[in-house]
């Protein structure tokens, strides 16, 4: 039996996660207004936008594979997850590597009794009680927002726009308070 090195262990973890997340796409049409609102770089080198929120999106996610995104050690993001079993949505944000946050969600889906306060545990219990854990489609809506307030505001705007069903009401109310 071959002993796994740390790199092989990471790849095994990655492949397990990748098998649960089978698709990533970037909805270019719904974010076209953001690109149109971007102004040229100012003399200070920063981009300015009409909404006063600097968009630090490195590039459209469509140019990069999900494997590259998940392997990235530094991928702060606002993301959308869509349950492939029922079509319900979840919007979240993370300052940690995205693969770690997605792994937490998937663990809650696989073992809901171990994560009683998780939105995904509640979703699995209410909608997929006797089914295998559903696959989740992941879309990164915004990338590389280093400032916590910026991520929270972008998350709140996406929650307002998409009305996700998996997010619990407390999460949604906390996020929406930022934009009211």
Secondary structure, DSSP 4 states (H G I P E B T S, - for coil): -PPPPHHHHHHHHHHHHHHH---B---TTTTHHHHHHBPPP-TTS---BTTS------S-GGGS-HHHHHH-S---EEEEEEETTT--EEEEEESS-HHHHHHHHHHHHH-GGG-TT-HHHHHHHHH-TTSPPPPEEEEEEEE---SHHHHHHHHHHHHHHH--SSS-HHHHHHHHHTT-
